Amino acid sequence: MVGQYKVTKPDIDNLIKTVLDACNGHVWKDDNQITEITSSKRYGLEPKIIMRVEEVI
């Protein structure tokens, strides 16, 4: 199952919103600055989030 898509709850949009809100004031001023998101929800050996942030100029 490791690496396979996880199609059960929680909904991916709720997971994304939680992470974005937690980064407000730390990684960026406000999550309204985000211009693009690519995401997937997969089974893994341990729970984790991998996030890459790039500045748009």
Gaussian input, Z-matrix of N, CA and C with variables (Angstrom, degrees):
# hf/3-21g

backbone

0 1
 N
 C     1     B1
 C     2     B2     1     A1
 N     3     B3     2     A2     1     D1
 C     4     B4     3     A3     2     D2
 C     5     B5     4     A4     3     D3
 N     6     B6     5     A5     4     D4
 C     7     B7     6     A6     5     D5
 C     8     B8     7     A7     6     D6
 N     9     B9     8     A8     7     D7
 C    10    B10     9     A9     8     D8
 C    11    B11    10    A10     9     D9
 N    12    B12    11    A11    10    D10
 C    13    B13    12    A12    11    D11
 C    14    B14    13    A13    12    D12
 N    15    B15    14    A14    13    D13
 C    16    B16    15    A15    14    D14
 C    17    B17    16    A16    15    D15
 N    18    B18    17    A17    16    D16
 C    19    B19    18    A18    17    D17
 C    20    B20    19    A19    18    D18
 N    21    B21    20    A20    19    D19
 C    22    B22    21    A21    20    D20
 C    23    B23    22    A22    21    D21
 N    24    B24    23    A23    22    D22
 C    25    B25    24    A24    23    D23
 C    26    B26    25    A25    24    D24
 N    27    B27    26    A26    25    D25
 C    28    B28    27    A27    26    D26
 C    29    B29    28    A28    27    D27
 N    30    B30    29    A29    28    D28
 C    31    B31    30    A30    29    D29
 C    32    B32    31    A31    30    D30
 N    33    B33    32    A32    31    D31
 C    34    B34    33    A33    32    D32
 C    35    B35    34    A34    33    D33
 N    36    B36    35    A35    34    D34
 C    37    B37    36    A36    35    D35
 C    38    B38    37    A37    36    D36
 N    39    B39    38    A38    37    D37
 C    40    B40    39    A39    38    D38
 C    41    B41    40    A40    39    D39
 N    42    B42    41    A41    40    D40
 C    43    B43    42    A42    41    D41
 C    44    B44    43    A43    42    D42
 N    45    B45    44    A44    43    D43
 C    46    B46    45    A45    44    D44
 C    47    B47    46    A46    45    D45
 N    48    B48    47    A47    46    D46
 C    49    B49    48    A48    47    D47
 C    50    B50    49    A49    48    D48
 N    51    B51    50    A50    49    D49
 C    52    B52    51    A51    50    D50
 C    53    B53    52    A52    51    D51
 N    54    B54    53    A53    52    D52
 C    55    B55    54    A54    53    D53
 C    56    B56    55    A55    54    D54
 N    57    B57    56    A56    55    D55
 C    58    B58    57    A57    56    D56
 C    59    B59    58    A58    57    D57
 N    60    B60    59    A59    58    D58
 C    61    B61    60    A60    59    D59
 C    62    B62    61    A61    60    D60
 N    63    B63    62    A62    61    D61
 C    64    B64    63    A63    62    D62
 C    65    B65    64    A64    63    D63
 N    66    B66    65    A65    64    D64
 C    67    B67    66    A66    65    D65
 C    68    B68    67    A67    66    D66
 N    69    B69    68    A68    67    D67
 C    70    B70    69    A69    68    D68
 C    71    B71    70    A70    69    D69
 N    72    B72    71    A71    70    D70
 C    73    B73    72    A72    71    D71
 C    74    B74    73    A73    72    D72
 N    75    B75    74    A74    73    D73
 C    76    B76    75    A75    74    D74
 C    77    B77    76    A76    75    D75
 N    78    B78    77    A77    76    D76
 C    79    B79    78    A78    77    D77
 C    80    B80    79    A79    78    D78
 N    81    B81    80    A80    79    D79
 C    82    B82    81    A81    80    D80
 C    83    B83    82    A82    81    D81
 N    84    B84    83    A83    82    D82
 C    85    B85    84    A84    83    D83
 C    86    B86    85    A85    84    D84
 N    87    B87    86    A86    85    D85
 C    88    B88    87    A87    86    D86
 C    89    B89    88    A88    87    D87
 N    90    B90    89    A89    88    D88
 C    91    B91    90    A90    89    D89
 C    92    B92    91    A91    90    D90
 N    93    B93    92    A92    91    D91
 C    94    B94    93    A93    92    D92
 C    95    B95    94    A94    93    D93
 N    96    B96    95    A95    94    D94
 C    97    B97    96    A96    95    D95
 C    98    B98    97    A97    96    D96
 N    99    B99    98    A98    97    D97
 C   100   B100    99    A99    98    D98
 C   101   B101   100   A100    99    D99
 N   102   B102   101   A101   100   D100
 C   103   B103   102   A102   101   D101
 C   104   B104   103   A103   102   D102
 N   105   B105   104   A104   103   D103
 C   106   B106   105   A105   104   D104
 C   107   B107   106   A106   105   D105
 N   108   B108   107   A107   106   D106
 C   109   B109   108   A108   107   D107
 C   110   B110   109   A109   108   D108
 N   111   B111   110   A110   109   D109
 C   112   B112   111   A111   110   D110
 C   113   B113   112   A112   111   D111
 N   114   B114   113   A113   112   D112
 C   115   B115   114   A114   113   D113
 C   116   B116   115   A115   114   D114
 N   117   B117   116   A116   115   D115
 C   118   B118   117   A117   116   D116
 C   119   B119   118   A118   117   D117
 N   120   B120   119   A119   118   D118
 C   121   B121   120   A120   119   D119
 C   122   B122   121   A121   120   D120
 N   123   B123   122   A122   121   D121
 C   124   B124   123   A123   122   D122
 C   125   B125   124   A124   123   D123
 N   126   B126   125   A125   124   D124
 C   127   B127   126   A126   125   D125
 C   128   B128   127   A127   126   D126
 N   129   B129   128   A128   127   D127
 C   130   B130   129   A129   128   D128
 C   131   B131   130   A130   129   D129
 N   132   B132   131   A131   130   D130
 C   133   B133   132   A132   131   D131
 C   134   B134   133   A133   132   D132
 N   135   B135   134   A134   133   D133
 C   136   B136   135   A135   134   D134
 C   137   B137   136   A136   135   D135
 N   138   B138   137   A137   136   D136
 C   139   B139   138   A138   137   D137
 C   140   B140   139   A139   138   D138
 N   141   B141   140   A140   139   D139
 C   142   B142   141   A141   140   D140
 C   143   B143   142   A142   141   D141
 N   144   B144   143   A143   142   D142
 C   145   B145   144   A144   143   D143
 C   146   B146   145   A145   144   D144
 N   147   B147   146   A146   145   D145
 C   148   B148   147   A147   146   D146
 C   149   B149   148   A148   147   D147
 N   150   B150   149   A149   148   D148
 C   151   B151   150   A150   149   D149
 C   152   B152   151   A151   150   D150
 N   153   B153   152   A152   151   D151
 C   154   B154   153   A153   152   D152
 C   155   B155   154   A154   153   D153
 N   156   B156   155   A155   154   D154
 C   157   B157   156   A156   155   D155
 C   158   B158   157   A157   156   D156
 N   159   B159   158   A158   157   D157
 C   160   B160   159   A159   158   D158
 C   161   B161   160   A160   159   D159
 N   162   B162   161   A161   160   D160
 C   163   B163   162   A162   161   D161
 C   164   B164   163   A163   162   D162
 N   165   B165   164   A164   163   D163
 C   166   B166   165   A165   164   D164
 C   167   B167   166   A166   165   D165
 N   168   B168   167   A167   166   D166
 C   169   B169   168   A168   167   D167
 C   170   B170   169   A169   168   D168

   B1=1.4483
   B2=1.5283
   B3=1.3180
   B4=1.4585
   B5=1.5233
   B6=1.3340
   B7=1.4559
   B8=1.5124
   B9=1.3385
   B10=1.4608
   B11=1.5243
   B12=1.3248
   B13=1.4602
   B14=1.5220
   B15=1.3308
   B16=1.4674
   B17=1.5242
   B18=1.3187
   B19=1.4620
   B20=1.5334
   B21=1.3286
   B22=1.4580
   B23=1.5222
   B24=1.3254
   B25=1.4631
   B26=1.5125
   B27=1.3054
   B28=1.4565
   B29=1.5301
   B30=1.3382
   B31=1.4571
   B32=1.5222
   B33=1.3209
   B34=1.4614
   B35=1.5296
   B36=1.3401
   B37=1.4715
   B38=1.5223
   B39=1.3207
   B40=1.4690
   B41=1.5262
   B42=1.3266
   B43=1.4648
   B44=1.5276
   B45=1.3235
   B46=1.4697
   B47=1.5211
   B48=1.3158
   B49=1.4718
   B50=1.5287
   B51=1.3142
   B52=1.4671
   B53=1.5249
   B54=1.3266
   B55=1.4697
   B56=1.5264
   B57=1.3270
   B58=1.4675
   B59=1.5239
   B60=1.3124
   B61=1.4672
   B62=1.5263
   B63=1.3265
   B64=1.4668
   B65=1.5263
   B66=1.3189
   B67=1.4736
   B68=1.5282
   B69=1.3427
   B70=1.4676
   B71=1.5199
   B72=1.3427
   B73=1.4533
   B74=1.5155
   B75=1.3320
   B76=1.4681
   B77=1.5309
   B78=1.3177
   B79=1.4640
   B80=1.5250
   B81=1.3158
   B82=1.4581
   B83=1.5090
   B84=1.3172
   B85=1.4666
   B86=1.5305
   B87=1.3250
   B88=1.4661
   B89=1.5239
   B90=1.3196
   B91=1.4624
   B92=1.5270
   B93=1.3342
   B94=1.4636
   B95=1.5292
   B96=1.3298
   B97=1.4639
   B98=1.5282
   B99=1.3083
   B100=1.4633
   B101=1.5235
   B102=1.3315
   B103=1.4604
   B104=1.5261
   B105=1.3242
   B106=1.4663
   B107=1.5266
   B108=1.3255
   B109=1.4670
   B110=1.5267
   B111=1.3173
   B112=1.4575
   B113=1.5217
   B114=1.3254
   B115=1.4622
   B116=1.5243
   B117=1.3208
   B118=1.4569
   B119=1.5225
   B120=1.2995
   B121=1.4645
   B122=1.5244
   B123=1.3472
   B124=1.4655
   B125=1.5218
   B126=1.3201
   B127=1.4592
   B128=1.5241
   B129=1.3387
   B130=1.4578
   B131=1.5162
   B132=1.3093
   B133=1.4621
   B134=1.5183
   B135=1.3395
   B136=1.4595
   B137=1.5267
   B138=1.3351
   B139=1.4651
   B140=1.5246
   B141=1.3236
   B142=1.4609
   B143=1.5182
   B144=1.3130
   B145=1.4563
   B146=1.5181
   B147=1.3148
   B148=1.4558
   B149=1.5215
   B150=1.3180
   B151=1.4583
   B152=1.5220
   B153=1.3210
   B154=1.4613
   B155=1.5185
   B156=1.3169
   B157=1.4624
   B158=1.5196
   B159=1.3219
   B160=1.4576
   B161=1.5199
   B162=1.3139
   B163=1.4615
   B164=1.5232
   B165=1.3284
   B166=1.4609
   B167=1.5194
   B168=1.3177
   B169=1.4733
   B170=1.5090
   A1=112.00
   A2=118.09
   A3=120.87
   A4=109.28
   A5=115.84
   A6=121.84
   A7=114.05
   A8=117.46
   A9=119.92
   A10=110.22
   A11=115.76
   A12=120.51
   A13=110.50
   A14=115.70
   A15=122.61
   A16=107.29
   A17=117.04
   A18=121.02
   A19=112.82
   A20=116.34
   A21=120.49
   A22=109.99
   A23=116.08
   A24=120.66
   A25=110.90
   A26=119.63
   A27=128.36
   A28=111.75
   A29=114.64
   A30=120.82
   A31=110.20
   A32=116.42
   A33=120.94
   A34=111.87
   A35=117.97
   A36=119.35
   A37=111.44
   A38=117.49
   A39=120.24
   A40=111.25
   A41=117.02
   A42=120.67
   A43=110.59
   A44=116.26
   A45=120.85
   A46=110.32
   A47=117.31
   A48=121.08
   A49=111.13
   A50=117.71
   A51=121.27
   A52=111.28
   A53=116.42
   A54=120.73
   A55=110.72
   A56=117.26
   A57=120.60
   A58=111.14
   A59=117.36
   A60=120.94
   A61=111.39
   A62=117.31
   A63=120.76
   A64=111.73
   A65=117.20
   A66=121.53
   A67=112.87
   A68=117.27
   A69=120.20
   A70=110.32
   A71=115.89
   A72=121.28
   A73=114.33
   A74=117.07
   A75=121.47
   A76=110.78
   A77=115.51
   A78=121.12
   A79=110.20
   A80=116.64
   A81=124.01
   A82=108.50
   A83=115.60
   A84=119.65
   A85=110.20
   A86=116.69
   A87=122.01
   A88=108.40
   A89=117.13
   A90=119.00
   A91=113.47
   A92=118.14
   A93=119.50
   A94=111.39
   A95=117.36
   A96=122.57
   A97=112.04
   A98=118.08
   A99=121.90
   A100=109.25
   A101=115.49
   A102=120.60
   A103=113.54
   A104=117.99
   A105=120.61
   A106=110.15
   A107=115.78
   A108=121.79
   A109=108.35
   A110=116.20
   A111=123.08
   A112=106.16
   A113=117.35
   A114=118.22
   A115=111.50
   A116=114.93
   A117=122.03
   A118=108.04
   A119=115.18
   A120=121.99
   A121=106.46
   A122=116.25
   A123=120.96
   A124=111.01
   A125=115.20
   A126=120.76
   A127=109.22
   A128=116.87
   A129=121.58
   A130=110.64
   A131=114.97
   A132=120.04
   A133=111.44
   A134=116.89
   A135=121.97
   A136=108.65
   A137=117.61
   A138=120.34
   A139=110.36
   A140=116.66
   A141=119.74
   A142=110.35
   A143=114.05
   A144=122.57
   A145=106.63
   A146=116.44
   A147=121.45
   A148=106.35
   A149=116.24
   A150=120.28
   A151=109.48
   A152=116.65
   A153=121.86
   A154=107.38
   A155=116.38
   A156=122.06
   A157=107.92
   A158=116.26
   A159=121.90
   A160=109.27
   A161=115.72
   A162=120.76
   A163=109.18
   A164=116.27
   A165=122.47
   A166=107.52
   A167=115.16
   A168=119.28
   A169=109.73
   D1=-23.82
   D2=-178.58
   D3=-57.12
   D4=128.20
   D5=179.81
   D6=93.11
   D7=-16.28
   D8=178.86
   D9=-76.79
   D10=150.56
   D11=178.17
   D12=-63.72
   D13=140.97
   D14=179.25
   D15=-102.67
   D16=112.35
   D17=-174.11
   D18=-105.05
   D19=20.12
   D20=178.21
   D21=-107.33
   D22=175.89
   D23=178.80
   D24=-65.67
   D25=155.74
   D26=3.91
   D27=-77.18
   D28=155.79
   D29=178.39
   D30=-63.67
   D31=141.52
   D32=-176.12
   D33=-63.15
   D34=-34.08
   D35=179.86
   D36=-65.61
   D37=-33.63
   D38=177.04
   D39=-70.75
   D40=-37.60
   D41=176.89
   D42=-64.08
   D43=-44.71
   D44=-179.85
   D45=-61.46
   D46=-47.50
   D47=-177.79
   D48=-60.55
   D49=-39.97
   D50=178.53
   D51=-61.01
   D52=-45.27
   D53=179.81
   D54=-66.12
   D55=-45.20
   D56=-179.06
   D57=-61.73
   D58=-44.24
   D59=179.21
   D60=-63.69
   D61=-37.71
   D62=179.58
   D63=-66.36
   D64=-26.20
   D65=-178.87
   D66=-84.88
   D67=-13.87
   D68=178.86
   D69=-57.49
   D70=130.08
   D71=178.93
   D72=81.52
   D73=-5.60
   D74=179.70
   D75=-117.43
   D76=-56.24
   D77=-178.57
   D78=-92.67
   D79=-36.78
   D80=176.53
   D81=-143.28
   D82=167.14
   D83=-179.13
   D84=-67.09
   D85=-49.57
   D86=-179.02
   D87=-150.58
   D88=146.71
   D89=-177.57
   D90=-70.05
   D91=-3.45
   D92=173.76
   D93=-71.11
   D94=-8.90
   D95=177.58
   D96=-80.93
   D97=-11.35
   D98=-176.68
   D99=-74.36
   D100=131.64
   D101=-177.31
   D102=-112.27
   D103=-15.04
   D104=-178.45
   D105=-155.89
   D106=139.57
   D107=176.72
   D108=-137.79
   D109=133.23
   D110=170.32
   D111=-124.42
   D112=129.10
   D113=-175.89
   D114=-147.43
   D115=159.11
   D116=172.76
   D117=-150.07
   D118=157.42
   D119=-179.71
   D120=-123.66
   D121=115.35
   D122=-174.16
   D123=-132.84
   D124=157.79
   D125=173.05
   D126=-73.31
   D127=142.79
   D128=178.39
   D129=-143.30
   D130=176.09
   D131=178.29
   D132=-73.82
   D133=-27.97
   D134=178.80
   D135=-146.44
   D136=153.33
   D137=177.72
   D138=-66.59
   D139=134.98
   D140=176.51
   D141=-165.16
   D142=161.78
   D143=174.08
   D144=-125.17
   D145=131.08
   D146=174.00
   D147=-111.27
   D148=123.37
   D149=-175.10
   D150=-134.12
   D151=134.58
   D152=175.45
   D153=-121.43
   D154=128.10
   D155=-179.45
   D156=-117.64
   D157=129.67
   D158=177.16
   D159=-126.27
   D160=141.82
   D161=177.18
   D162=-79.17
   D163=134.81
   D164=175.82
   D165=-99.54
   D166=124.62
   D167=-178.06
   D168=-109.17

